Amino acid sequence: MRHYLLFFLGILLAFILAALNNALYTVNEVEQVIITQFGRPVGNPITDAGIKIKMPFIQQVNSIDKRVLEWEGTPSDMPTKDKLYISVSLFARWRVTDALQYFLRLGDERSAQSRLDDIFGSETRNAVAKHELIEIIRTSKDRQPLRDKLLTEAEKAQDIGSLVPIHIGRLLVEQDIFNAAAEKVKVFGVELLDIRFKRINYNESVRPKIYERMISERRQIAERFLSEGKGEAARILGNRERDLNKIQSEAYRAVEEIRGLADAKAAAIYADAYNQNAQAVAFYAFIRSLQAYELVLNDNTTLVLSTDSELFKYLKNTDTQPIPGNN
């Protein structure tokens, strides 16, 4: 009988310990707790950290994070007001402010993320469809473009490098999405803290056309630079040819002037040397005639001269007798 009593007391003690262990629970500093009894919430949410007690086995502890949580959407294609399809991805920050309402409507964070996907995606599509692409891309309406200083007036008139004016900008578009989505998530006990565009890109179908237009604009500017470069190269080459011809002409003129002065000086020296007396003049005439003979006469030369010719004067008095001692 005693053994049965000890066995019963052991079972009772184990049950008490199990009940006590199930009745005690801990609330972390970063969470809040909803107590449910048979699946229905009991009492107010418990937000204070520490060790708490509940009815064992009957009541269950449901933890809800009270920190700032993040939501990140997957990229999705949507049209703008100017009929351009873009791929948009967003991120948001939110937190649970009414744990009871959150638990009743959503249950857990996984269901909350799914519901936020629907709400944020819908509001983003509505906002993007109401605005043109430039309003979603640009943030400030007062931004000044960095235009190339080498652009000509004709290119400036074509608005190359200029910015299309905007009236709203991306920040206000984000604010519209935030205002619309905040009211919708509020009924779930959720407070929306912030929402931003993470990435905006052209749709795959229109991206090649956009890139082609950008390349065409860059090529137009490059062609102008190439044309200007070729013109400048031609101008430099022309100047080089002109300067080279000028230098050669001036050098040739200087050479001719020096040669003329030298010839004049040589002629003056010859004149002074050969005009000292009549014999010197005759000797000079004789020397010049011999030089002329040397240039004119050779073994195959045939001359037809009159007896009065100056060139024949020294030839007709030539003695053709052999020199003594020569055979």
C-alpha positions in Angstrom: 0.0 0.0 0.0 2.9 2.3 0.8 4.4 1.8 -2.6 1.2 2.8 -4.3 1.0 5.9 -2.2 4.6 6.9 -3.2 3.8 6.2 -6.8 0.7 8.4 -6.7 2.6 11.2 -4.9 5.3 11.0 -7.5 2.8 11.3 -10.3 1.1 14.2 -8.5 4.4 16.0 -8.0 5.3 15.5 -11.7 2.0 16.9 -12.7 2.4 19.9 -10.5 5.8 20.6 -11.8 4.6 20.2 -15.4 1.7 22.5 -14.7 3.9 25.0 -13.0 6.4 24.9 -16.0 3.6 25.4 -18.4 2.0 28.2 -16.4 5.2 30.2 -16.3 6.5 32.0 -19.4 9.0 34.8 -20.2 8.2 37.9 -22.2 11.3 39.2 -24.1 12.1 43.0 -24.4 11.6 42.9 -28.2 8.2 41.1 -28.2 4.7 41.3 -27.0 2.4 38.4 -26.1 -1.2 37.5 -26.8 -2.7 34.9 -24.5 -5.3 32.7 -26.2 -7.7 30.2 -24.5 -9.0 27.5 -26.9 -7.8 29.7 -29.8 -9.5 33.0 -28.6 -7.5 35.9 -27.2 -7.9 36.4 -23.4 -7.2 39.8 -21.9 -5.0 42.6 -23.2 -1.6 42.2 -24.9 1.3 41.8 -22.5 4.0 44.2 -23.5 6.1 44.4 -20.3 9.2 42.2 -20.2 9.6 39.6 -17.4 8.3 36.3 -16.1 4.5 35.9 -16.4 2.0 33.3 -15.4 -1.0 31.9 -17.2 -3.4 29.0 -16.8 -1.5 25.8 -17.6 -2.4 23.7 -20.6 -5.6 25.7 -21.3 -4.0 29.0 -22.4 -1.3 29.4 -25.1 1.4 32.1 -25.5 1.5 33.9 -28.9 4.6 36.1 -29.4 4.5 39.1 -31.7 7.6 41.1 -32.5 7.3 44.7 -31.5 10.5 45.9 -33.3 10.6 47.8 -36.5 10.2 45.1 -39.3 11.1 45.3 -42.9 9.2 44.5 -46.0 10.9 44.1 -49.4 8.9 43.5 -52.6 9.8 41.6 -55.6 10.3 43.5 -58.9 7.2 43.8 -60.9 6.4 45.4 -64.3 3.9 48.2 -64.5 3.0 51.0 -67.0 3.5 54.7 -66.4 1.2 57.5 -67.5 3.2 57.9 -70.7 2.8 54.2 -71.5 6.3 53.1 -70.7 6.6 49.7 -68.9 9.1 49.8 -66.0 10.2 47.2 -63.5 9.7 48.6 -59.9 10.9 47.2 -56.6 10.1 48.8 -53.2 11.1 48.4 -49.6 9.2 49.5 -46.5 9.5 49.6 -42.7 6.6 48.8 -40.4 5.8 47.7 -36.9 2.9 46.3 -34.9 1.1 48.9 -32.8 -2.1 47.0 -31.9 -1.1 43.5 -31.2 -4.7 42.2 -30.6 -6.0 43.6 -33.8 -2.9 42.3 -35.6 -3.4 38.8 -34.2 -7.1 38.7 -35.0 -6.7 39.8 -38.6 -3.3 38.5 -39.6 -2.2 35.9 -37.1 1.5 35.9 -37.7 4.3 37.7 -39.6 4.2 35.5 -42.6 0.5 36.3 -43.2 1.3 40.0 -42.6 4.0 40.0 -45.2 1.7 38.4 -47.7 -1.0 41.0 -47.0 1.5 43.8 -47.3 2.6 42.5 -50.7 -0.9 42.9 -51.9 -1.5 46.4 -50.5 1.9 47.9 -51.4 1.8 46.4 -54.9 -1.6 47.7 -55.6 -0.9 51.3 -54.3 2.4 51.3 -56.2 0.7 50.4 -59.5 -1.9 53.1 -58.9 0.7 55.8 -58.2 3.0 54.8 -61.1 0.0 54.8 -63.6 -0.9 58.4 -62.6 2.6 59.8 -63.2 5.0 60.0 -66.1 8.3 58.2 -66.0 10.4 61.4 -65.5 8.3 62.2 -62.4 9.2 58.8 -60.9 12.9 59.0 -61.7 13.7 62.5 -60.8 13.7 63.7 -57.2 14.2 67.5 -57.4 12.5 69.9 -59.8 15.4 72.5 -59.3 18.2 70.2 -60.5 20.5 71.9 -63.0 22.0 69.7 -65.8 25.7 69.3 -66.3 25.9 70.3 -70.0 29.1 69.9 -72.0 30.7 73.3 -72.5 31.7 72.3 -76.0 28.1 72.0 -77.2 27.4 74.3 -80.1 24.4 76.7 -80.2 22.7 74.5 -82.7 23.0 71.5 -80.4 21.8 73.5 -77.5 18.8 74.5 -79.5 18.1 70.8 -80.0 18.0 70.4 -76.2 20.9 68.0 -76.2 21.9 67.4 -72.5 18.9 69.4 -71.1 16.6 68.1 -68.5 12.8 67.7 -68.9 11.0 69.8 -66.3 9.1 68.0 -63.6 6.3 69.1 -61.3 6.1 66.4 -58.6 9.2 64.2 -58.4 9.9 60.8 -56.9 9.7 61.9 -53.2 6.1 63.1 -53.6 5.2 59.9 -55.5 6.6 57.9 -52.6 4.6 60.0 -50.2 1.4 59.3 -52.1 2.1 55.6 -51.9 2.8 55.9 -48.2 -0.3 57.9 -47.4 -2.6 55.5 -49.3 -1.0 52.3 -47.9 -0.7 53.6 -44.3 -4.5 53.9 -44.1 -5.1 50.4 -45.4 -2.6 48.7 -43.1 -3.8 50.6 -40.0 -6.9 48.4 -39.7 -4.6 45.4 -39.2 -2.9 47.1 -36.2 0.2 47.9 -38.2 1.9 51.3 -38.4 3.7 52.0 -41.7 6.9 53.9 -40.9 8.5 54.4 -44.4 8.3 53.3 -48.0 10.8 53.9 -50.7 11.6 52.9 -54.3 14.5 50.5 -54.2 15.1 50.1 -57.9 13.4 51.4 -61.1 14.5 49.9 -64.4 13.1 49.8 -67.9 11.2 46.8 -69.0 13.2 44.2 -71.0 11.0 44.9 -74.1 11.7 48.7 -74.2 15.2 48.7 -72.7 17.0 48.1 -76.1 15.2 51.1 -77.7 16.1 53.3 -74.8 19.7 52.3 -75.0 19.7 52.8 -78.8 18.4 56.3 -78.4 21.1 57.1 -75.8 23.8 55.6 -78.1 22.4 57.7 -81.0 22.7 60.9 -79.0 26.2 60.1 -77.8 27.2 59.1 -81.4 25.9 62.4 -82.7 28.1 64.3 -80.2 31.0 62.0 -81.0 30.6 62.6 -84.8 30.7 66.4 -84.2 33.9 66.0 -82.2 35.4 63.9 -84.9 34.4 66.4 -87.6 35.9 69.3 -85.5 39.0 67.2 -85.0 39.4 66.5 -88.7 38.9 70.2 -89.5 41.5 71.2 -86.9 43.9 68.7 -88.3 43.4 70.0 -91.8 44.0 73.5 -90.6 47.2 72.5 -88.8 48.5 70.7 -91.9 47.6 73.7 -94.1 49.4 76.0 -91.8 52.4 73.7 -91.8 52.5 73.6 -95.6 52.2 77.4 -95.7 54.9 77.9 -93.1 57.2 75.4 -94.9 56.7 77.1 -98.3 57.3 80.4 -96.7 60.5 79.2 -95.0 61.8 77.6 -98.3 60.9 80.7 -100.3 62.7 83.0 -97.8 65.7 80.7 -97.7 65.8 80.6 -101.5 65.6 84.3 -101.7 68.4 84.7 -99.1 70.6 82.2 -101.0 70.0 84.0 -104.3 70.8 87.4 -102.7 74.0 86.0 -101.2 74.9 84.4 -104.5 74.2 87.6 -106.3 76.3 89.6 -103.9 79.1 87.0 -104.2 79.0 87.1 -108.0 78.9 90.9 -108.0 81.9 91.0 -105.6 83.7 88.4 -107.7 83.0 90.4 -110.8 84.3 93.5 -109.1 87.5 91.7 -108.1 88.0 90.4 -111.6 87.3 93.8 -113.1 89.8 95.4 -110.7 92.4 92.8 -111.6 91.9 92.8 -115.4 91.3 96.6 -115.9 94.7 97.7 -114.6 96.1 98.1 -118.1 95.5 97.2 -121.8 97.7 94.1 -121.6 95.6 92.8 -118.6 92.4 93.3 -120.6 93.7 91.5 -123.6 95.0 88.7 -121.4 91.5 88.4 -119.8 89.9 88.2 -123.2 92.4 85.5 -124.2 91.6 83.5 -121.0 87.9 83.7 -121.5 88.2 82.6 -125.1 90.2 79.6 -124.1 87.6 78.7 -121.5 85.0 79.0 -124.2 87.0 76.7 -126.5 87.2 74.2 -123.7 83.5 74.2 -123.3 82.6 74.2 -127.0 85.3 72.1 -128.7 85.9 68.4 -128.5 86.8 65.5 -130.8 83.4 65.4 -132.5 82.9 69.2 -132.8 82.4 70.8 -136.2 82.3 74.6 -136.4 81.4 76.7 -139.4 82.8 80.2 -138.7 83.5 83.3 -140.7 87.0 84.7 -140.7 85.7 87.8 -138.9 84.4 85.8 -135.9 85.8 86.7 -132.5 85.9 83.0 -131.7 88.0 82.3 -134.8 90.5 85.0 -134.1 92.8 82.8 -131.9 92.3 79.7 -134.0 93.5 81.1 -137.3 96.9 82.0 -135.9 97.5 78.7 -134.3 100.8 77.0 -135.3 100.2 73.4 -136.0 104.0 72.5 -136.4 105.1 69.7 -134.1 107.1 70.5 -131.2 110.8 69.7 -131.7 111.8 66.5 -130.1 108.4 64.9 -130.5 107.7 62.3 -133.2 
